[in-house]
Amino acid sequence: MCAWIPLDIAASAMLDFRNADVMTQTVHLMHPRPVPSHSIFSLMAKSLGVNLVPYDEWLSKIEEKATESVGLPTTLSDAIPALKLLEFFRAGSYCEKQGLDPIGIPLMDNLEAYRVSPALRNAFHTKLGEEDVKLWYKYWANVGFIVDV
């Protein structure tokens, strides 16, 4: 499941936590309505105009590039940022085989966060989707992480 949270909601929730009448020990900041990761990845692939491939197939391609980059200057890993996170992605493959989210981020109990944050309670009426993906791409393109699509 993907529980990524839009920045504006996260910022509002952080203010809610800070200004809460009751002190909280721990809060988990995540989207109140997680969606299947596959749905977000499908929207990302659509935005890029590429086909979505199974996670292990994608990981194999990244591992091939990693093998090609042995002994080369860091320019290849600069051109393919996923190479810098290869161990993280390998762990994701294990998670997916266990029936978990391939990103490997566990869903947490966030009832305490909902209790003290009106922003999170209001976000329950929203769902991650195509508009969020478009905003992420716009940001990633602006900071040079991806080529503008």
N, C-alpha and C positions, 0 to 999 in steps of 0.2 A: 504494500500500500504506500502511496505517496501522500505524506502529510506536510509537504512544503507549505509555507505560509507567506502570503504576499507581504512585502516590506511595510506597507502602510498599516496593515493590521498588526504586524509584529511590534512596530514602534508604539502604536496605541496601547497594545497589551502591556508592553514594558512600563509605560506610564501608569497604567492601571495597577500593576504590581507595586510600583514604587509608592503610589498614593493610596493604597488599600488601607482601610480602617483596621484590619486585622493583619498582623504579621503572618507571613507564610514561611514555612521552612524551605520547601522545594516546590517549584512549579515547572511543568514541562510545556514549553511553547511549541505547539504544533497546530496544524489546521484541524478544526473541530470535525470536519467531514472528509477524512482521507479518501482518495480515489485509487483504483488500481494503477500501479505504476505503468502498466502496459498502455493505459489510455493516455497518459501524459506523453510517453515515448512515441506513441502513434501520432499524436498531434505535432510533436517535434519533428518527426520524420516528414510529415505532410508539409510543415512549414519550410523544411529544407529541400523538399522535392526529391526525397530519396526513399527507398524501400526500407521498411523496418525488418531487421533480421533477428533471429533468436539470439539471446544474450551470449550463449557459448560460441556461436558462430562469429559474432562481433569480437568477443574476447580473443578468439584464435587469430583473427586478423591483427589485432593489437600486439599479440605475442609475436607474430611473424615480424612485424615492424621492429619490435624490441630486439629480436635476434639480428636483424639487418643493421641495427644501430650500434652493435657492440664495437667498440674501438673508434667510433666516429665522434666528432665534436658534438657538443650539446645542441647544435642547431636542429637536429632531427627531433629531439624531445621538445624543443621550443616550437617546432612546427606541428608536432602531434602531442598536445598537452596530456593526453590519456596515458602516454608512456610514463609520465611522472607518478601516476596513480595506479600502476599495474598491480601491485600487491592488493590494494583496496579492491580493484575489479576482480581479481582472482577470488578474494573472499566473497564477493558478490555471487560468483558462480556457485560456490558452496551453498550460500544462503538460498539461491534459487532452487537448487536440487533438494533442499530441505522443505520446499514449499513456502519459503519466506520471500520477502521483497529482495530483489537482486541488489538494491543499493545497500541493504543490510542494516538499515536503521530501524530498530524496534519501535513499535508503537508503545507509548507510555500512557499511564493513567494521568489524565490531565483534568480531572474533576476539580482539583484545587485551583487550577488556573481559570477554569470557567467560573468558579464561585466568585473570584475577586476581579474578574475582567469583563466589563460590559462589552468591550471590543470583540473578545472571543465569543461571547454569547451571541452577539449580532452576526458574527462571521459564520455561525452555524447555518444561516440561511443562504450562504453562498457555497459554491462548489468550484474547485479548481477546474479550469477548462481552457479553451482556445485563446481567450483574451489574456489569460495569465501567461501562456506560452509565448504569445506575441510580445508581451511586455518584457519577458525574460530575454527573448532574442534581441529586442531593441537595445536593452541594456548591454548584453554581451557583445553586440556589434559596436556599440558606442565606446566600450572600454578595450576593444580590439581582441577580445577573446575568440570571437568567430568572425568570419567574413560576412558582411551584411548580405542578407538574402531578400 
